[in-house]
Each structure stands twice: as C-alpha cells, then as structure tokens.
Amino acid sequence: MHVSLPLILVLALAAWLIVRHLRLRWWAVAALVLLGFYLAGTTAAPLIDNTTRNGIDIINQTGTK
C-alpha cells in the first residue's frame, strides 16, 4: 500500500502534536516560524533545502526496499 502526503501536512501535524503533548507555548512556535522565514532569505536556504530533499529521498528509498 502506498500513501502520499504533502510535506506541509506532515509538518503541520507534527507541530500540532508537539504543541499539544509537550506543552510548548504558542509564542515559542511563532518565534520558530519567524526564524524559518528569516532563514529562507539567507544564504543558508539552499543548504537547508538540499538537506531536506536528500533526507526525504533517503526515507522514500528506505520504504521501497
């Protein structure tokens, strides 16, 4: 059985679970989201993007074996 989910849906679910079960404050979540937006505009953005894509490719290859 093959299930395909958008990455944003998986990340949103993970964020909701973290906030719900680890009692993380919403202001901390907002600060981390802002950090992500600021990082997207820096020279580190391509490295973060490539690392994320490579990690997802590894996960996808592991599941197909």
C-alpha positions as CSV (number, residue, x, y, z in Angstrom):
1,M,0.0,0.0,0.0
2,H,1.4,3.4,-1.0
3,V,0.3,6.6,0.8
4,S,1.4,10.0,-0.4
5,L,1.1,13.0,1.9
6,P,2.3,16.6,1.3
7,L,5.2,17.6,3.5
8,I,3.4,20.6,4.8
9,L,0.6,18.4,6.1
10,V,3.1,16.1,7.9
11,L,4.9,19.1,9.4
12,A,1.7,20.8,10.5
13,L,0.6,17.5,12.2
14,A,3.9,17.2,13.9
15,A,3.8,20.8,15.1
16,W,0.3,20.3,16.5
17,L,1.3,17.2,18.3
18,I,4.4,18.9,19.8
19,V,2.3,21.9,21.0
20,R,-0.4,19.6,22.3
21,H,1.6,17.0,24.1
22,L,4.9,18.7,25.1
23,R,3.0,21.8,26.3
24,L,5.1,24.1,24.0
25,R,3.9,27.7,24.2
26,W,2.4,29.2,21.1
27,W,4.7,32.2,21.3
28,A,7.7,29.8,21.1
29,V,6.1,28.2,18.0
30,A,5.6,31.7,16.4
31,A,9.2,32.6,17.1
32,L,10.4,29.4,15.4
33,V,8.2,30.0,12.4
34,L,9.6,33.5,12.1
35,L,13.1,32.1,12.4
36,G,12.3,29.8,9.5
37,F,11.1,32.7,7.4
38,Y,14.2,34.7,8.1
39,L,16.4,31.6,7.3
40,A,14.7,31.2,4.0
41,G,16.1,34.6,3.0
42,T,19.7,33.9,3.9
43,T,22.5,32.1,2.1
44,A,21.7,29.0,4.3
45,A,18.4,28.5,2.4
46,P,19.8,26.3,-0.4
47,L,21.7,24.1,2.1
48,I,18.6,23.6,4.2
49,D,16.5,22.9,1.1
50,N,19.1,20.3,-0.3
51,T,19.4,18.6,3.1
52,T,15.7,18.3,3.5
53,R,15.2,16.9,0.0
54,N,18.1,14.4,0.5
55,G,16.6,13.3,3.8
56,I,13.2,12.8,2.2
57,D,14.8,10.9,-0.7
58,I,16.5,8.6,1.8
59,I,13.3,8.0,3.6
60,N,11.5,7.2,0.4
61,Q,14.2,4.8,-0.7
62,T,14.1,3.0,2.6
63,G,10.4,2.5,2.4
64,T,10.5,0.9,-1.1
65,K,13.0,-1.8,-0.3
